[in-house]
């Protein structure tokens, strides 16, 4: 079968002909029908992110996957060949979280293996390319909003960085009943996209009147929750300045740089908080599959382009260069 193979030592990505894997006990083999290309895949390929538990030098990337069950391994019950499924982006083994497509082979291939406990059945009305991106691209934002941010209906919320995760956050905040939903991004196209995804207002992060505009939009109260999807220290400081009393800043974008709170007196006086966030839990994926299947959310606009699996290296470059400002590129074997 055709598969993308990343050598984590030389950081070379190649398209190779490899044996079709056989499912072991508790595993199924999935015929991949769609696999998302995530910025974290790009970081894995350029070496800025390293797999923690990979036991060899090569791995097949891809943690956003949907397809059909092709074969059942020994001991697997409750599933059948041909069943439509999405795969959780990782799994817990002995209390340790292993990332699919980093710590073990992922879905940039014609077939992939999955532990049966990581399967999420998907309804017939949910296209594979939309189902594939729910784990991570959508579920990370959903978990940040509902679990870490604990956004309640009628609370004002702000989204800094309207890329893939941020665009979904705008849509999901609206679903959760947040009001108003305010997007902040330096790119005009991203601000237009935010409005298309349901933001009540979209502002330029370079606007010197940003904080005043946020206060005006929220009736003078400031934001109850602000989400940093950019992972930029200046964004974090700007978002804190837009928080209201008991407001919380949720850090979703990954950065290794220090967090700065210039006015710690006001921060403490207003009982504000900073909360870290990473990924999502299995329940968040199953919730979103149900919501998408029931028509509560539509992910059709989230798939910016579908490319053949053989073009995986080209897809990585397109995302690295942000060509066309994509939300998600999807590979199709």
Steps between C-alpha positions, in 0.01 A plus 500: 500500500601864461595680821678819602806421711680754714855435617512691829882504500555641152161680488431366153145420384462250217219309333582129522353163412467311830327177607131517591492464882328208672280575804612343827288413802254780577580684179322567171636591161340810354487586132576871511253714309618842624787634713547858612823698475553691824753766594630262766582257216704778341679559830572126528645496150717809550628368834361772725284232665650162588304180571541395862442126474600399146706180512652521152636762265203509260130562542198564280355842594133586522274511807175621340354192333171357376431188298341159504590191699685260270592213736452406865779371720460222758262582784330799337123498537225754439637613163469367149686528169388798295389704802568875472724635777717790606805442719592672823823698460681289757456247777597437859726207577589433859415854603712651220348684203633387161441726200382341176719596208790587730555229759357234269391479137217730393272544204700642210473156341253280318447292814571555868460306823295618796422361843129424504447728800609800289230450234215750474210386279388771259158534336442454128414869453839620628757511215833333573701818438292687759502215752879466471571850628274480805773341715734793574402770247152531649516308828792705637295818466189333642690373803663841555158665499292251696752341738790740559326829426165387646315750284136547593216639287492880470866538606719722282788313338797602287706296255854609413626333181237384252690216335377141500440472874388860541242485221346193660508672838292786361242257365494290817478801734189605313363147537574513873300824531787743559406860421653705367769297324790726402782393268842666486749442218748717305398349165197654325411163341499334840270768639260450209509125567424560867187693408401224258539245782272699728704764682304807608803721442851461359783739583858554392748410775710800390214741569608731788133533595446124526443485877253790483314334215474175693366689804245674282392173336455337842306786656799610705541163672799355314538136404402212725733272302781567254665227294854529366530278192805686371751406768654847497600682825379838366162343429476364852573837656252670268230244583552542874443873454158423351381276784227604738457411867563127561601469134719210395761475228530153347835421338449265205775609261833340586798721577813448703526866593425660838152621589498867604238673713589868504238613752493220757321729749194537277523134401479395863244762603261386225553131586611423147657167400731344243424139409712267292342269246611212280305268272171338591350197671332210314154621605554831319545317169189286547300809595605681184429201277148494643458876456623485141283200423196678642570809293585727793835585344623488140866443421467529123677840496781363715640279223701745292622240249516125445826366356608148403709315758797510263502879538562489876838682472332771288221535757759550774666777300167667425416505868848613599471797262133552596422499129138607464467540877355149538296375794571134427656313210390139472680207337296235321659160416 
